[in-house]
Amino acid sequence: MRTENKVFFSFGALSDDFSAQLKQQGYELKNKEKWDKAVFSTVYLHIHDILTDSRYDECLNRIIKKSKVDWLNSEVEE
């Protein structure tokens, strides 16, 4: 039986890249440029009031869900 650890993200203009946040939590991200750009674009559209709060949350949740196919477990050294 496999248990999945909870992963937390912080999104916003001053937050680390999506791939960097994943790496800090023990995952490598394939296609990191693609996913980082998707998150950046979503945050940018929200900051400029093009996306509503609910649509912003929906987009970020969809990005997290779809990106899971590119998550690779890695050893985190602390």
Secondary structure, DSSP 8 states (H G I E B T S, - for coil): -----------STTS--HHHHHHHTTEEETTHHHHHHHHHHHHHHHHTTSS-HHHHHHHHHHHHHHHGGGEEE-----
